[in-house]
Amino acid sequence: MPMFFDSSFIYLIPAIIFAMYAQSKVKSTFAKFLKVRTQKGYTGYQVARTILNNNRLDNIKIEITPGKMSDHYDPRSRVLRLSNDVYHGSSIAAVSVAAHEVGHAVQHSVGYAPLGIRNAIFPIAKFGSSFAMFFVFGGFILQAVNLIDIGIYLYMAAVIFQVVTLPVEFNASSRAMDMLEANGFIVKAEYSKAKQVLNAAALTYVAAMATSLAQLFRLIALRNRRA
């Protein structure tokens, strides 16, 4: 979230570069392995449905969601949504992403603590990311440090959400690799390729956290100049 272009902007430059690299990496890796078909030939839907059923989660529906890399698990409606390329695809990328999203469903069913924390703070984090800058800008305009502080605290909620997201995503990827292997969806020679897909995706969450932290440090630095 850009603010004034002053010397404090230097806090954001490394994070922005890292975020651009992460986005490029995940897109290129996904595109690369979307073209590589697995030897077993299972589709993303078959992988997801089988793993869900094996974990007694046959009540979770699987739907097609529009867009690219729009795959996600919705814990509120207990629905797994897969993009068309993943749902119908039998590529390394398709089965890896499908298994990763099922990993979130399994986390939800077993009460994985970091996921519970993330879901609990999501409303506060969403509010904080949406309105923090209104308070910060208002504080600068009105020369009211208290308003700036409120904005910073709200933004902290969004940062905490990003931090908690990391173990959730890494754990889902770890579960995905275990489930792909245990169910025989991929052969040994394909493990490293599936891991490349999941690692590239995880990098985007690391970049998001780094950018959020950099922005938080910048806001604090700007606030201290006005104190």
C-alpha positions as CSV (number, residue, x, y, z in Angstrom):
1,M,0.0,0.0,0.0
2,P,2.0,3.0,-1.2
3,M,2.0,6.2,0.8
4,F,4.2,9.3,0.4
5,F,7.3,8.8,-1.8
6,D,9.9,9.9,0.7
7,S,13.1,8.3,1.9
8,S,11.2,5.8,4.0
9,F,10.1,4.2,0.7
10,I,13.4,2.4,0.7
11,Y,11.9,0.0,3.3
12,L,9.6,-1.3,0.6
13,I,12.0,-1.6,-2.4
14,P,13.6,-5.0,-1.5
15,A,10.2,-6.5,-0.6
16,I,8.6,-5.3,-3.8
17,I,11.4,-6.8,-5.9
18,F,11.0,-10.1,-3.9
19,A,7.3,-10.1,-4.4
20,M,7.7,-9.5,-8.2
21,Y,10.1,-12.4,-8.3
22,A,7.8,-14.7,-6.4
23,Q,4.8,-13.9,-8.6
24,S,6.9,-14.5,-11.7
25,K,8.3,-17.8,-10.2
26,V,4.9,-19.3,-9.3
27,K,3.4,-18.4,-12.7
28,S,6.3,-19.8,-14.7
29,T,6.6,-22.9,-12.6
30,F,2.8,-23.6,-12.7
31,A,2.8,-23.0,-16.5
32,K,5.8,-25.3,-16.9
33,F,4.4,-28.2,-15.0
34,L,0.9,-27.7,-16.3
35,K,2.2,-29.2,-19.5
36,V,3.8,-32.2,-17.8
37,R,1.4,-35.0,-17.5
38,T,1.8,-37.5,-14.6
39,Q,2.5,-41.1,-15.4
40,K,-0.5,-42.3,-13.5
41,G,-2.8,-39.9,-15.3
42,Y,-5.1,-39.0,-12.4
43,T,-6.9,-35.7,-12.7
44,G,-6.9,-33.0,-10.0
45,Y,-10.6,-33.9,-9.2
46,Q,-9.8,-37.6,-8.8
47,V,-6.9,-36.8,-6.5
48,A,-8.9,-34.4,-4.4
49,R,-12.0,-36.7,-4.2
50,T,-9.9,-39.8,-3.3
51,I,-7.9,-38.1,-0.6
52,L,-11.0,-36.4,0.9
53,N,-12.9,-39.8,1.0
54,N,-9.9,-41.5,2.5
55,N,-9.9,-38.9,5.3
56,R,-13.7,-39.4,5.9
57,L,-14.4,-36.0,4.3
58,D,-16.8,-37.3,1.7
59,N,-19.3,-34.6,2.7
60,I,-17.0,-31.9,1.2
61,K,-18.1,-30.9,-2.2
62,I,-15.7,-30.1,-5.1
63,E,-16.6,-27.3,-7.5
64,I,-15.0,-25.7,-10.5
65,T,-14.1,-22.1,-9.9
66,P,-13.3,-19.6,-12.7
67,G,-9.8,-18.1,-13.2
68,K,-6.3,-19.3,-13.1
69,M,-4.6,-20.4,-9.9
70,S,-7.9,-19.5,-8.1
71,D,-8.0,-22.9,-6.2
72,H,-9.0,-22.7,-2.6
73,Y,-10.8,-24.5,0.3
74,D,-13.7,-22.6,1.8
75,P,-14.0,-23.7,5.5
76,R,-17.3,-21.9,6.0
77,S,-19.2,-23.7,3.3
78,R,-16.9,-26.8,3.4
79,V,-16.4,-26.7,-0.3
80,L,-13.1,-27.3,-2.2
81,R,-12.9,-25.1,-5.3
82,L,-10.5,-26.0,-8.1
83,S,-9.8,-24.0,-11.3
84,N,-10.6,-25.7,-14.6
85,D,-6.9,-26.5,-15.3
86,V,-6.6,-28.3,-12.0
87,Y,-10.0,-29.9,-11.8
88,H,-9.8,-31.6,-15.3
89,G,-6.0,-31.6,-15.6
90,S,-3.7,-34.6,-15.0
91,S,-0.5,-32.6,-14.9
92,I,2.1,-32.4,-12.2
93,A,0.8,-28.9,-11.4
94,A,-2.8,-30.0,-11.3
95,V,-2.4,-32.9,-8.9
96,S,0.0,-30.9,-6.7
97,V,-2.4,-28.0,-6.3
98,A,-5.4,-30.2,-5.8
99,A,-3.6,-32.1,-3.0
100,H,-2.4,-28.9,-1.4
101,E,-6.0,-27.6,-1.2
102,V,-7.2,-30.9,0.2
103,G,-4.4,-30.4,2.8
104,H,-6.3,-27.3,4.0
105,A,-9.5,-29.4,4.3
106,V,-7.7,-32.0,6.4
107,Q,-6.2,-29.2,8.6
108,H,-9.7,-28.0,9.2
109,S,-11.1,-31.4,10.0
110,V,-8.3,-32.2,12.5
111,G,-8.4,-28.8,14.2
112,Y,-4.9,-27.7,13.1
113,A,-4.2,-24.8,15.5
114,P,-2.6,-22.3,13.1
115,L,-5.5,-22.6,10.7
116,G,-7.9,-22.0,13.5
117,I,-6.0,-18.9,14.6
118,R,-5.8,-17.6,11.0
119,N,-9.6,-18.1,10.5
120,A,-10.3,-16.4,13.8
121,I,-8.3,-13.3,13.0
122,F,-9.3,-13.1,9.4
123,P,-12.2,-10.6,10.0
124,I,-10.0,-8.3,12.0
125,A,-7.2,-8.6,9.5
126,K,-9.5,-7.9,6.6
127,F,-10.9,-4.8,8.3
128,G,-7.3,-3.7,9.2
129,S,-6.0,-4.1,5.7
130,S,-9.0,-2.2,4.3
131,F,-9.1,0.8,6.7
132,A,-5.7,1.1,8.3
133,M,-4.5,3.6,5.7
134,F,-7.6,5.8,6.2
135,F,-6.5,6.3,9.8
136,V,-2.9,6.8,8.9
137,F,-3.6,9.4,6.1
138,G,-6.1,11.1,8.3
139,G,-3.5,11.3,11.1
140,F,-1.0,12.9,8.8
141,I,-3.4,15.4,7.4
142,L,-4.8,16.3,10.8
143,Q,-1.5,16.1,12.6
144,A,-3.1,13.6,15.0
145,V,-0.6,11.0,16.1
146,N,-3.3,9.0,17.9
147,L,-5.0,8.4,14.5
148,I,-1.8,7.2,13.0
149,D,-1.3,4.8,15.9
150,I,-4.8,3.4,15.4
151,G,-3.9,2.8,11.7
152,I,-0.7,1.1,12.6
153,Y,-2.4,-1.2,15.1
154,L,-5.0,-2.1,12.5
155,Y,-2.3,-2.8,10.0
156,M,-0.5,-5.0,12.5
157,A,-3.6,-7.3,12.5
158,A,-3.1,-7.8,8.7
159,V,0.6,-8.5,9.3
160,I,-0.1,-11.1,12.0
161,F,-2.5,-12.8,9.5
162,Q,0.3,-13.0,7.0
163,V,2.7,-14.4,9.5
164,V,0.2,-17.1,10.7
165,T,-0.5,-18.0,7.1
166,L,3.0,-19.3,6.5
167,P,2.9,-22.4,8.8
168,V,-0.6,-23.1,7.4
169,E,0.6,-23.1,3.8
170,F,3.8,-25.0,4.5
171,N,1.9,-27.6,6.5
172,A,-0.7,-28.0,3.7
173,S,2.1,-28.5,1.2
174,S,3.8,-31.1,3.4
175,R,0.5,-33.0,3.8
176,A,0.0,-32.8,0.0
177,M,3.4,-34.5,-0.7
178,D,2.6,-37.2,1.9
179,M,-0.8,-37.8,0.4
180,L,0.3,-37.9,-3.2
181,E,3.0,-40.5,-2.2
182,A,0.8,-42.6,0.1
183,N,-2.0,-42.8,-2.5
184,G,0.3,-43.5,-5.4
185,F,-0.8,-40.6,-7.5
186,I,2.7,-39.8,-8.6
187,V,5.8,-41.9,-9.1
188,K,9.1,-41.3,-7.3
189,A,10.6,-39.5,-10.3
190,E,7.8,-36.9,-10.1
191,Y,8.2,-36.0,-6.4
192,S,10.8,-33.3,-7.0
193,K,8.6,-31.7,-9.7
194,A,5.6,-31.7,-7.5
195,K,7.7,-30.1,-4.8
196,Q,8.9,-27.4,-7.2
197,V,5.2,-26.4,-7.8
198,L,4.4,-26.3,-4.1
199,N,7.6,-24.5,-3.2
200,A,7.0,-21.8,-5.8
201,A,3.5,-21.3,-4.5
202,A,4.8,-21.0,-0.9
203,L,7.2,-18.4,-2.0
204,T,4.4,-16.0,-2.8
205,Y,3.2,-16.2,0.9
206,V,6.7,-15.5,2.1
207,A,6.8,-12.5,-0.2
208,A,3.4,-11.2,1.0
209,M,4.6,-11.4,4.6
210,A,7.9,-9.6,3.8
211,T,6.0,-6.8,2.0
212,S,3.6,-6.5,4.9
213,L,6.4,-6.3,7.4
214,A,8.3,-3.8,5.3
215,Q,5.2,-1.6,5.1
216,L,4.7,-1.8,8.8
217,F,8.3,-0.8,9.5
218,R,7.8,2.1,7.1
219,L,4.6,3.3,8.8
220,I,6.3,3.2,12.2
221,A,9.2,5.2,10.9
222,L,6.9,7.8,9.4
223,R,4.9,7.9,12.7
224,N,8.1,8.5,14.7
225,R,9.1,11.4,12.6
226,R,5.8,13.1,13.5
227,A,5.9,12.3,17.2
